[in-house]
């Protein structure tokens, strides 16, 4: 009897399938992720900087803290609303991007679906050490506003200032800086300015007590409370991280300077108070470059009623060479999208950052590779606003909106940090050097 090749092949395939099938039937199912082995390392790496005791977010350090929130965490990471990150991945790469990988997202989802098992505590990574009250290492110097600011339950609170002398006997280089409100729920945003000893800015304003522009008697001081060209030490808004410069970079505070706190408070329905602090970590050696905060701003706009995608632009050219370090967009409740570009001489636009703006999470975006920019480089910022009924944060879609201090007004600011020579301050940087 002759057997064809095709019949032999079919017989071999049948034997192979019978040999393999018992192994499939007896293979052990894959174990679900556990907290100590799989979930905790991700929390430590991506989440606990905000989610530990004393921070604005609920602690997620222990199993007891995390297990009840397993389903909520899984939903948040699946929607990619946590960790918060709003940069369009098509533009730029950023060193502080906390986004989870697909594998990490799947781990949270599978862990919640399995009932959030603990696993073996012996398999946990070593706990991370968090400085109570600070996200930076223990500050070398802490400045607290000497007098608490009383905030009413309702109404609009005028920008509040408090001037705090540093008492520095020598020049200081600051490598890290963090602002900490005593009640973060009250703070819309805050700026800390450096006022050198020879400055005439707010020269008649009181020291060490809260004041507002309208409380000042001197007309020039009242104007000074609306505008300044003083150096910025740092800018704080909800969700913004501390400033932490790499080795060789630092901000400069001249000896004898004052720190001027400017805070925009928002009443939360209960009369309360705030006493904000700023912590500083000094550079261990003189830096190679000095960090300066600049901004692209347009304060002359009118957003029409019910406009759903209204653009506002600002641009400027760098007077001298510099290295771009990071970008920090700032808008108010109608903010929708923000873009930061380089406009080349041939008209080509190079987008460095595009974000879907979220007023409640105003983030810095730190360039993974700092960008060297030549003198004459044109920088452009474009902000889009949603003043329509589709914006759930919109205070009044029927109103035209202009620049203003309060959240029912709008702002258009693209802060950005640059690095320059250590002996060059902001005013010297803006003096264009003659080309040979």
Helices and strands as residue ranges (DSSP letters): H 5-26, I 35-39, H 40-42, I 43-47, H 63-67, H 70-79, H 102-113, G 121-123, E 141-144, E 149-151, E 160-165, E 172-180, G 184-186, E 187-195, G 213-215, H 219-224, E 231-237, E 243-244, E 249-253, E 258-265, E 272-274, E 277-282, E 289-297, E 310-317, E 322-330, E 335-343, E 349-356, E 365-373, E 378-385, E 413-421, H 426-429
